[in-house]
Amino acid sequence: MCDIEPLKPSNTGWLIADVVADTAAFGWARTEVDPALLTMLADPQWQPYLVFPGEFVAAERVVTEVSIQPGKRPLFVLLDATWPEARKMFRKSPYLDHLPVLSLQPEQLSRYRLRRSKREDHFCTSEVAALCMELAGEPRAAQTLEAYLDVFTTHYLQAKQQMPIDLEDDVHLRLHGLREP
């Protein structure tokens, strides 16, 4: 996570930890690496993928599918930041240079409405995580993240306009319907 990203009220990275149990978050600094992150990346139970647009990466590092070796689980490394910050994090994190870069090829455009990239094919962090969950064969987690983002967005925009929240609207009912029994 880029330095102040977790403090921004429009940040969606924290939504992932609410839905995906095996989630870890690490602060990013240009000159230091959290040793716990390096330990996780080296752990043989994981098969790490750095999730980033392939257009910014050497072609030989880019993959578009998740291919898991027996006995391993996918580990998706997401850069939680604005697009300019994420590009800087990508360039200035040599400890990630050995990882394959998972370049997502979604058919839909971003639905994130709280902050906008100049490009509609750029996604917020929780949308990226939902796409990764789908690729990992976890469609319920993906759907839950999508529904949770819609609820989060609705609450954020309603609060910004000082409007009451309707807990029985479509977005809330969709999320409620995805709860584990």
C-alpha positions in Angstrom: 0.0 0.0 0.0 1.3 3.4 -0.9 2.1 5.6 2.0 -1.2 7.4 2.6 -3.5 5.3 0.5 -5.0 3.4 3.5 -6.0 6.7 5.0 -8.0 7.9 2.0 -11.8 7.5 2.6 -12.2 6.3 -1.0 -9.7 3.5 -0.7 -11.0 0.1 -1.5 -8.0 -2.1 -0.6 -9.4 -2.7 2.9 -12.6 -4.2 1.4 -10.5 -7.2 0.3 -9.5 -8.2 3.9 -13.1 -8.1 4.9 -13.9 -10.8 2.2 -10.8 -12.8 1.7 -9.4 -14.5 4.8 -5.8 -15.0 3.7 -5.1 -11.3 3.1 -2.0 -9.4 4.2 -1.2 -5.7 3.7 2.2 -4.1 3.7 3.2 -0.5 3.5 5.4 0.4 0.6 8.5 2.6 0.8 11.0 3.3 -1.9 14.0 2.5 0.2 12.8 -0.3 2.5 11.0 -3.6 2.1 8.9 -5.1 4.9 10.8 -8.4 5.8 7.4 -10.1 6.3 6.5 -9.4 2.6 9.8 -11.0 1.5 9.2 -14.0 3.7 5.7 -14.5 2.2 6.9 -14.2 -1.4 9.6 -16.8 -0.6 7.2 -19.2 1.1 6.9 -22.4 -1.0 3.1 -22.8 -0.4 2.5 -19.7 -2.5 2.7 -19.1 -6.2 3.0 -15.3 -6.4 1.8 -13.1 -9.3 2.3 -9.4 -9.4 -0.9 -7.9 -10.8 -0.2 -5.0 -13.2 -1.2 -4.0 -16.7 0.9 -5.8 -19.2 1.3 -2.8 -21.4 3.9 -1.4 -18.9 5.9 -4.6 -18.6 8.4 -6.6 -20.7 6.4 -9.2 -22.7 8.4 -12.1 -21.3 7.1 -11.4 -17.8 3.4 -11.1 -18.7 0.9 -13.9 -18.1 -2.9 -13.6 -18.6 -3.9 -16.8 -16.8 -3.3 -18.3 -13.4 -1.5 -21.6 -13.7 -1.0 -23.2 -10.3 1.6 -25.9 -9.6 0.5 -28.8 -7.4 0.7 -28.1 -3.7 0.8 -24.3 -4.2 -1.8 -21.6 -3.9 -2.0 -18.4 -5.9 -0.7 -15.3 -4.1 -1.8 -12.1 -5.8 0.4 -9.0 -5.1 -1.7 -5.9 -5.7 -0.3 -2.4 -5.6 -2.8 -0.3 -3.7 -2.3 3.2 -4.9 -3.4 5.7 -7.5 -2.3 4.9 -11.0 0.8 7.2 -11.0 1.8 5.9 -7.6 1.3 2.3 -8.6 3.6 2.8 -11.7 6.2 4.3 -9.4 5.8 1.4 -7.0 6.2 -1.1 -9.8 9.3 0.6 -11.2 11.0 1.1 -7.8 10.4 -2.4 -6.3 13.3 -4.5 -7.6 12.4 -7.3 -5.1 9.3 -7.9 -7.3 11.2 -8.1 -10.6 11.4 -12.0 -10.5 7.6 -12.4 -10.3 5.4 -13.1 -13.3 3.1 -10.2 -14.0 -0.6 -11.1 -14.3 -2.1 -8.7 -16.8 -5.9 -8.9 -16.4 -8.0 -8.8 -19.5 -11.5 -8.0 -18.2 -14.4 -7.5 -20.6 -16.1 -4.9 -18.5 -15.1 -1.4 -17.6 -14.5 -0.2 -14.1 -17.6 0.6 -12.1 -15.6 2.5 -9.4 -17.0 6.1 -9.1 -15.2 7.6 -6.2 -11.9 8.5 -7.9 -11.3 8.3 -11.6 -8.3 7.3 -13.6 -8.1 9.0 -17.0 -8.7 5.6 -18.5 -11.8 3.5 -18.0 -9.9 0.3 -18.3 -8.1 1.0 -15.0 -9.7 -0.6 -12.0 -9.7 0.1 -8.3 -8.0 -2.3 -6.0 -11.0 -4.3 -4.9 -12.1 -4.7 -8.5 -8.7 -6.1 -9.3 -9.0 -8.5 -6.4 -12.4 -9.6 -7.6 -11.0 -10.4 -11.0 -8.1 -12.3 -9.4 -10.6 -14.3 -7.2 -12.5 -15.3 -10.4 -9.3 -16.4 -12.1 -8.4 -18.4 -9.0 -11.6 -20.3 -9.1 -13.3 -18.4 -6.3 -16.4 -17.0 -8.0 -18.3 -16.4 -4.7 -15.4 -14.3 -3.3 -15.3 -12.4 -6.6 -19.1 -11.7 -6.5 -19.0 -10.7 -2.8 -16.1 -8.2 -3.5 -18.1 -6.7 -6.4 -21.3 -6.4 -4.3 -19.3 -5.1 -1.3 -17.8 -2.4 -3.5 -21.2 -1.4 -4.7 -22.4 -1.1 -1.1 -19.3 0.8 -0.1 -19.7 3.2 -3.0 -23.4 3.8 -2.2 -22.6 4.5 1.5 -19.8 6.9 0.5 -21.8 8.9 -2.0 -24.9 9.0 0.2 -22.8 10.2 3.2 -21.1 12.8 1.0 -24.5 14.2 0.1 -25.9 13.8 3.6 -28.6 11.4 2.4 -30.0 8.5 4.4 -28.9 4.9 3.5 -31.5 2.5 2.3 -30.5 -0.9 3.7 -33.1 -2.6 1.5 -32.0 -1.2 -1.9 -30.7 -3.5 -4.6 -27.0 -3.3 -3.7 -27.6 -4.2 -0.1 -29.9 -7.0 -1.0 -27.3 -8.4 -3.4 -24.6 -8.4 -0.8 -26.9 -9.9 1.8 -27.8 -12.7 -0.6 -24.1 -13.6 -0.9 -23.5 -14.1 2.8 -22.5 -17.5 3.9 -25.4 -19.5 5.3 
